[in-house]
Amino acid sequence: MNNAIAVRRRQALQRLDAALKRLRDGEFGYCLECGEEIALRRLELDPTVTFCTECPSRT
């Protein structure tokens, strides 16, 4: 169980690092598939999201 927790923490850190990189690059808040803005409410709930709700690749 501790191993699974460590994996989830590592994955969460990777998502946060990716979000910070998008922020630095001026790409934060835009869908990786269509390029449209991701809804502010969606980003408030999870700032690591990379897809809008309209795109099928959303995670």
Backbone bond lengths (Angstrom), bond angles and torsions (degrees), N, CA, C in turn:
res aa  C-N    CA-C-N  psi(-1)  N-CA   C-N-CA  omega(-1)  CA-C   N-CA-C  phi
1 M - - - 1.447 - - 1.531 110.02 -
2 N 1.328 118.58 -40.78 1.463 121.00 178.14 1.513 111.75 -60.56
3 N 1.332 116.22 -34.34 1.459 120.64 178.28 1.532 110.39 -65.11
4 A 1.305 117.14 -42.30 1.463 121.24 179.19 1.525 110.76 -64.38
5 I 1.303 117.45 -38.61 1.467 121.62 177.78 1.524 109.81 -64.57
6 A 1.312 116.45 -42.83 1.467 120.85 179.21 1.533 110.63 -62.60
7 V 1.320 116.82 -40.35 1.469 120.69 178.52 1.524 110.14 -63.65
8 R 1.324 117.51 -45.54 1.479 120.93 179.46 1.519 111.40 -62.75
9 R 1.320 117.04 -39.96 1.469 120.31 177.74 1.525 111.29 -64.41
10 R 1.303 116.03 -42.58 1.469 120.75 179.40 1.530 110.22 -63.63
11 Q 1.333 117.03 -41.51 1.463 121.08 178.41 1.531 110.86 -65.39
12 A 1.330 116.54 -40.08 1.467 120.39 178.57 1.525 110.33 -64.44
13 L 1.320 117.51 -41.25 1.465 120.87 177.52 1.526 111.20 -64.04
14 Q 1.309 117.43 -38.60 1.462 120.86 178.03 1.529 110.81 -64.39
15 R 1.339 116.78 -41.45 1.475 120.08 177.85 1.525 110.71 -64.62
16 L 1.334 116.95 -40.54 1.464 120.55 178.36 1.524 111.48 -66.14
17 D 1.321 117.24 -42.33 1.463 120.64 176.78 1.524 111.02 -60.12
18 A 1.329 116.55 -41.62 1.463 120.69 179.36 1.532 110.57 -65.13
19 A 1.338 117.13 -39.94 1.468 120.96 178.45 1.527 110.54 -64.80
20 L 1.323 116.85 -41.32 1.470 119.97 178.08 1.530 111.47 -65.26
21 K 1.322 117.10 -36.83 1.466 120.25 176.67 1.531 109.94 -64.55
22 R 1.343 117.24 -43.73 1.472 120.04 177.66 1.518 110.53 -61.42
23 L 1.319 116.94 -36.93 1.458 121.45 178.22 1.533 110.25 -64.20
24 R 1.312 116.79 -47.18 1.477 121.44 178.07 1.527 111.60 -61.45
25 D 1.326 116.06 -37.56 1.460 121.20 -176.66 1.528 113.36 -83.67
26 G 1.340 116.67 -1.79 1.461 120.47 -179.22 1.513 113.69 75.99
27 E 1.323 117.00 19.57 1.462 121.71 -178.38 1.528 112.93 -109.48
28 F 1.316 116.78 0.00 1.464 120.56 -177.43 1.522 109.97 -66.43
29 G 1.320 115.93 137.24 1.453 121.33 175.76 1.512 114.13 90.34
30 Y 1.325 117.00 4.51 1.460 121.21 178.43 1.521 109.76 -115.43
31 C 1.310 115.97 138.17 1.459 122.77 -178.90 1.530 109.94 -63.54
32 L 1.322 116.51 133.53 1.460 121.20 179.80 1.525 112.16 -71.12
33 E 1.334 117.45 -19.79 1.462 119.90 -178.13 1.526 112.30 -92.16
34 C 1.332 116.90 -52.77 1.474 119.39 -174.28 1.520 113.38 -103.49
35 G 1.327 117.97 -15.68 1.458 121.42 179.24 1.514 115.12 84.12
36 E 1.322 117.03 -3.08 1.463 120.69 178.89 1.528 110.07 -75.83
37 E 1.331 115.20 159.32 1.467 119.50 177.84 1.518 110.98 -65.83
38 I 1.314 115.43 140.49 1.463 121.76 173.73 1.526 106.57 -84.60
39 A 1.315 117.20 136.77 1.464 122.03 -177.87 1.525 110.96 -55.13
40 L 1.317 115.46 136.08 1.458 121.63 -178.41 1.532 111.29 -56.11
41 R 1.299 117.30 -42.55 1.473 120.66 179.92 1.524 110.81 -59.69
42 R 1.317 116.50 -39.64 1.475 121.11 178.60 1.530 109.90 -64.29
43 L 1.326 116.82 -42.59 1.462 120.45 178.88 1.523 111.77 -68.70
44 E 1.331 116.68 -33.44 1.473 119.51 177.13 1.522 110.59 -64.75
45 L 1.329 116.35 -37.65 1.462 120.32 179.82 1.517 111.93 -72.11
46 D 1.341 116.04 -37.10 1.459 120.67 179.80 1.528 108.95 -152.16
47 P 1.330 117.92 98.02 1.465 120.64 -177.55 1.530 113.91 -68.97
48 T 1.320 117.80 -2.98 1.456 119.77 179.74 1.528 112.71 -95.61
49 V 1.348 118.40 -0.62 1.468 119.67 -179.17 1.521 109.83 -64.20
50 T 1.322 115.50 147.07 1.460 120.24 -176.65 1.523 113.22 -121.29
51 F 1.330 117.57 -5.91 1.450 121.26 -178.93 1.527 110.55 -129.42
52 C 1.336 115.70 147.53 1.466 120.32 174.95 1.527 108.56 -75.67
53 T 1.292 116.40 173.58 1.475 119.63 -178.38 1.515 112.36 -76.77
54 E 1.319 117.91 -12.12 1.457 120.98 -179.14 1.535 113.23 -84.18
55 C 1.311 116.89 -25.14 1.466 120.35 -175.72 1.520 111.44 -86.05
56 P 1.330 116.79 138.14 1.472 120.11 -177.42 1.522 114.10 -68.96
57 S 1.324 118.15 -17.08 1.469 120.56 -178.03 1.509 113.12 -86.24
58 R 1.314 117.10 6.26 1.466 120.19 -175.63 1.519 111.39 -56.22
59 T 1.335 113.71 147.39 1.461 119.53 -179.91 1.508 110.54 -125.53
